[in-house]
Structures are given as C-alpha cells and as structure tokens.
Amino acid sequence: MPRSAIIGMSSRLSQFTGEKYLNIETYRRSGQAVRTPVWFVESDGLLYVRTAEETGKFKRIQNNPSVQIAPCESRGKVKGDWVKAEARQASADTAQKMYRLFEQKYGFMNRMSRLFLRNRHYVVLEIHLAE
C-alpha cells in the first residue's frame, strides 16, 4: 500500500479517537441509506461494532458490506467526515477480544446493556476503511 494511502487512512481514522459513538450508514436492497449511531472500539487500525444478530443493520451488511461511517453524538448527529468502508462479521476469536475492549471502554453502561438485552445473540462487525 502506498505511503500516501496509509497516511490518508490514519488521518481518517484519527477523527474517531476519543469518540464514544459512530454513525454507520448501511443500505437496504432498494439502495436507501439507513443511519444508526452505535458504540465502537478501535484496535490495530480497524473499528469494531457490537450488534445483535437479528438487527436490521446486521442483515443489511450481510447483503451489502459497503458502509459509510462518521463520528457522532449519541443521537446520531454527525461530528466529523463520512468515510467509506466495508463491514463484515469478525471471527469468534476477534469478537472475544473486542468484547473485552467494549468492557474497558464502556464499563458499567456495557454491563447494563448486556443485562437488559441478555436474550440476544451478539456479533461483532469489523470495519475496514476504504483506500
């Protein structure tokens, strides 16, 4: 990968540093965009989102992995630039590592959300920024 692409990618990733939420734009089969604010963690240049397997965003990503992401407030108001990316389900090993990072980042709120939503099966989505 050219050095300029690496620098561009790291500057696009840096806007997420210190943020608690990102807005992920997924696409319905019709092409209509759906934006959803979510918690996320970063590790080794990738972003990760935890979601329940039955959510619309997970189903849309299975159908079309192209997404756009931007840092946002808890209600979805965008605070930075939209970045094109691809999302896919992370491996089981990676998901376990990311659950620990979610616990570190969101602590009590993470434990409460897991308690109230304990009957759901969760997946971790791995987000790769486009070059």
Residue frames as qw, qx, qy, qz and C-alpha x, y, z in Angstrom:
[[0.000, 0.891, 0.454, 0.000, 0.00, 0.00, 0.00],
 [0.393, 0.573, -0.053, 0.717, 1.47, 3.40, -0.92],
 [0.331, -0.172, -0.496, 0.784, 2.63, 5.59, 1.97],
 [0.208, -0.114, -0.066, -0.969, 0.15, 8.34, 0.97],
 [0.624, -0.316, -0.559, -0.446, -2.74, 5.85, 1.27],
 [0.592, -0.288, -0.640, 0.397, -1.56, 4.82, 4.75],
 [0.143, -0.071, -0.272, 0.949, -1.29, 8.46, 5.86],
 [0.392, -0.201, -0.298, -0.847, -4.74, 9.25, 4.42],
 [0.659, -0.330, -0.656, -0.164, -6.24, 6.22, 6.17],
 [0.478, -0.252, -0.579, 0.611, -4.70, 7.10, 9.54],
 [0.050, -0.014, 0.115, -0.992, -5.96, 10.70, 9.35],
 [0.552, -0.259, -0.436, -0.662, -9.47, 9.45, 8.53],
 [0.676, -0.300, -0.661, 0.126, -9.25, 7.02, 11.44],
 [0.316, 0.009, -0.452, 0.834, -7.95, 9.69, 13.83],
 [0.331, -0.326, -0.093, -0.881, -11.30, 11.53, 13.82],
 [0.764, -0.361, -0.462, -0.271, -12.71, 8.57, 15.81],
 [0.508, 0.072, -0.607, 0.606, -10.08, 8.82, 18.57],
 [0.013, -0.053, -0.518, 0.854, -11.70, 9.64, 21.89],
 [0.525, -0.087, -0.231, -0.815, -15.23, 9.35, 20.49],
 [0.436, -0.037, 0.803, -0.405, -17.90, 7.11, 22.03],
 [0.656, 0.475, 0.525, -0.260, -20.23, 6.77, 19.04],
 [0.073, -0.221, 0.613, 0.755, -20.04, 6.36, 15.34],
 [0.659, 0.430, 0.207, -0.582, -22.87, 6.68, 12.87],
 [0.317, -0.122, 0.860, 0.382, -22.92, 3.74, 10.48],
 [0.577, 0.429, -0.069, -0.691, -24.78, 4.10, 7.20],
 [0.387, 0.002, 0.906, 0.170, -25.95, 0.79, 5.76],
 [0.348, 0.232, -0.393, -0.819, -28.03, 0.20, 2.64],
 [0.717, 0.216, 0.532, -0.395, -31.32, -1.55, 2.02],
 [0.579, 0.184, 0.708, 0.360, -31.76, -3.69, -1.09],
 [0.330, 0.861, 0.382, 0.066, -33.50, -0.70, -2.67],
 [0.523, 0.400, -0.060, 0.750, -30.34, 1.36, -2.13],
 [0.313, -0.846, -0.101, -0.420, -31.96, 3.54, 0.55],
 [0.365, 0.353, -0.604, 0.614, -29.46, 4.53, 3.25],
 [0.665, -0.665, -0.305, -0.151, -30.15, 3.84, 6.93],
 [0.254, 0.565, -0.492, 0.612, -28.04, 5.61, 9.54],
 [0.782, -0.532, -0.318, -0.065, -27.61, 4.21, 13.05],
 [0.047, -0.766, 0.510, -0.389, -25.49, 5.55, 15.94],
 [0.943, -0.172, -0.283, 0.036, -23.56, 2.74, 17.67],
 [0.530, -0.745, 0.390, 0.112, -20.82, 2.16, 20.21],
 [0.824, 0.497, -0.235, 0.136, -17.47, 1.13, 18.77],
 [0.629, -0.646, 0.318, 0.294, -13.91, 0.25, 19.66],
 [0.527, 0.768, -0.359, -0.051, -10.68, 0.57, 17.69],
 [0.748, -0.438, 0.469, 0.166, -7.88, -1.97, 17.50],
 [0.550, -0.173, 0.613, 0.540, -4.93, -2.19, 15.11],
 [0.040, 0.221, -0.421, -0.879, -6.36, 0.28, 12.62],
 [0.254, -0.332, -0.791, -0.446, -9.80, -1.31, 12.43],
 [0.401, -0.191, 0.294, -0.847, -13.08, -0.30, 14.03],
 [0.219, -0.171, -0.961, -0.012, -15.46, -2.80, 15.63],
 [0.499, -0.212, 0.031, -0.840, -19.18, -2.58, 16.38],
 [0.072, 0.096, 0.966, -0.227, -21.21, -4.97, 18.53],
 [0.531, 0.022, -0.124, -0.838, -24.80, -5.64, 17.47],
 [0.667, 0.049, 0.669, -0.324, -27.49, -8.25, 17.89],
 [0.276, -0.033, 0.850, 0.448, -27.71, -10.81, 15.11],
 [0.230, 0.607, 0.758, 0.062, -31.38, -10.00, 14.41],
 [0.007, 0.710, 0.104, -0.696, -30.86, -6.26, 13.83],
 [0.607, 0.766, 0.198, -0.076, -31.56, -4.63, 10.51],
 [0.088, 0.876, -0.447, -0.158, -28.04, -3.24, 10.24],
 [0.461, -0.351, 0.805, 0.126, -26.54, -6.72, 10.52],
 [0.669, 0.418, 0.614, 0.002, -28.91, -8.10, 7.89],
 [0.423, 0.896, -0.003, -0.132, -28.20, -5.16, 5.57],
 [0.115, -0.759, 0.618, 0.170, -24.43, -5.61, 5.96],
 [0.622, -0.053, 0.775, 0.099, -24.73, -9.31, 5.14],
 [0.611, 0.661, 0.436, 0.016, -26.47, -8.28, 1.92],
 [0.451, 0.791, -0.021, 0.413, -24.16, -5.32, 1.13],
 [0.719, -0.378, -0.231, 0.536, -20.90, -4.85, 3.08],
 [0.303, 0.396, 0.054, 0.865, -20.37, -1.28, 1.77],
 [0.334, -0.793, -0.462, 0.216, -20.98, 1.26, 4.52],
 [0.229, 0.646, -0.150, 0.713, -20.10, 4.82, 5.44],
 [0.597, -0.550, -0.469, 0.347, -19.13, 5.85, 8.96],
 [0.129, 0.659, -0.120, 0.731, -18.66, 9.13, 10.82],
 [0.246, -0.138, -0.683, 0.674, -18.12, 10.07, 14.48],
 [0.307, -0.557, -0.408, -0.655, -21.35, 11.24, 16.06],
 [0.324, -0.309, 0.492, -0.747, -23.24, 12.11, 19.23],
 [0.278, 0.043, 0.921, -0.270, -25.41, 9.53, 21.00],
 [0.545, 0.537, 0.464, -0.447, -28.49, 10.50, 18.97],
 [0.715, 0.369, 0.496, 0.326, -26.63, 10.34, 15.66],
 [0.203, 0.972, -0.021, -0.114, -25.70, 13.98, 14.98],
 [0.850, 0.286, -0.022, 0.442, -22.54, 13.70, 12.89],
 [0.380, -0.878, 0.102, 0.274, -19.40, 15.38, 14.29],
 [0.365, -0.501, 0.589, 0.518, -16.89, 14.63, 11.52],
 [0.392, 0.440, -0.530, -0.610, -16.44, 13.49, 7.96],
 [0.931, 0.122, 0.212, -0.271, -18.15, 10.50, 6.40],
 [0.077, -0.547, 0.801, 0.232, -15.69, 7.75, 5.44],
 [0.844, 0.198, -0.332, -0.373, -16.38, 4.91, 3.02],
 [0.264, -0.432, 0.838, -0.202, -15.72, 1.49, 4.50],
 [0.685, -0.013, -0.651, -0.326, -16.61, -2.19, 4.37],
 [0.511, -0.390, 0.558, -0.525, -18.06, -4.14, 7.26],
 [0.721, 0.058, -0.660, -0.203, -18.11, -7.88, 7.86],
 [0.825, -0.533, -0.023, -0.188, -18.62, -10.23, 10.75],
 [0.000, -0.710, 0.679, -0.188, -15.47, -10.70, 12.81],
 [0.614, 0.081, -0.783, 0.049, -14.14, -14.14, 13.67],
 [0.719, -0.594, -0.349, -0.091, -15.12, -15.68, 17.01],
 [0.700, -0.203, -0.232, 0.644, -11.60, -15.13, 18.40],
 [0.185, 0.294, 0.049, 0.937, -11.58, -11.48, 17.36],
 [0.441, -0.623, -0.350, -0.543, -15.10, -11.00, 18.77],
 [0.741, -0.513, -0.367, 0.230, -13.98, -12.27, 22.20],
 [0.511, -0.057, -0.110, 0.850, -11.07, -9.79, 22.21],
 [0.044, -0.416, -0.226, -0.880, -13.39, -6.96, 21.18],
 [0.566, -0.652, -0.461, -0.205, -15.91, -7.77, 23.94],
 [0.647, -0.410, -0.275, 0.582, -13.09, -7.10, 26.42],
 [0.270, 0.108, 0.100, 0.952, -12.35, -3.76, 24.73],
 [0.309, -0.587, -0.420, -0.619, -16.04, -2.82, 24.88],
 [0.656, -0.606, -0.422, 0.156, -16.00, -3.62, 28.60],
 [0.539, -0.222, -0.120, 0.804, -12.93, -1.41, 29.11],
 [0.103, 0.238, 0.250, 0.933, -14.33, 1.49, 27.08],
 [0.411, -0.445, -0.330, -0.724, -17.98, 1.49, 28.18],
 [0.051, 0.173, -0.775, 0.606, -17.76, -0.24, 31.58],
 [0.281, 0.237, 0.711, -0.600, -20.97, -0.01, 33.60],
 [0.562, 0.432, -0.030, -0.705, -23.11, 1.01, 30.60],
 [0.442, 0.315, -0.783, -0.302, -21.83, -2.01, 28.65],
 [0.038, -0.028, -0.952, 0.302, -22.71, -4.34, 31.53],
 [0.398, 0.345, 0.469, -0.709, -26.20, -2.80, 31.83],
 [0.573, 0.408, -0.331, -0.629, -26.92, -3.12, 28.11],
 [0.363, 0.198, -0.904, -0.109, -25.85, -6.76, 28.17],
 [0.137, 0.133, 0.834, -0.518, -28.04, -7.39, 31.23],
 [0.488, 0.417, 0.280, -0.714, -31.16, -5.85, 29.68],
 [0.675, 0.500, -0.317, -0.440, -30.55, -7.45, 26.29],
 [0.357, -0.449, 0.818, -0.037, -29.24, -10.79, 27.57],
 [0.746, 0.230, 0.608, -0.146, -31.51, -12.99, 25.45],
 [0.586, 0.776, -0.117, -0.201, -29.95, -11.79, 22.20],
 [0.861, -0.035, 0.250, 0.442, -27.12, -13.36, 20.27],
 [0.018, 0.923, -0.153, -0.351, -24.44, -10.76, 19.54],
 [0.816, 0.330, 0.159, 0.447, -21.98, -10.47, 16.70],
 [0.287, -0.712, 0.152, 0.622, -19.04, -8.15, 16.24],
 [0.636, 0.737, 0.184, 0.135, -18.66, -6.31, 12.95],
 [0.584, -0.343, 0.240, 0.696, -15.17, -5.49, 11.71],
 [0.361, 0.905, 0.188, -0.119, -14.99, -2.23, 9.76],
 [0.644, -0.082, 0.317, 0.691, -12.24, -1.66, 7.21],
 [0.153, 0.786, 0.005, -0.600, -11.80, 1.88, 5.88],
 [0.763, 0.576, 0.243, 0.163, -11.74, 2.06, 2.09],
 [0.603, -0.199, 0.197, 0.747, -8.48, 3.14, 0.47]]
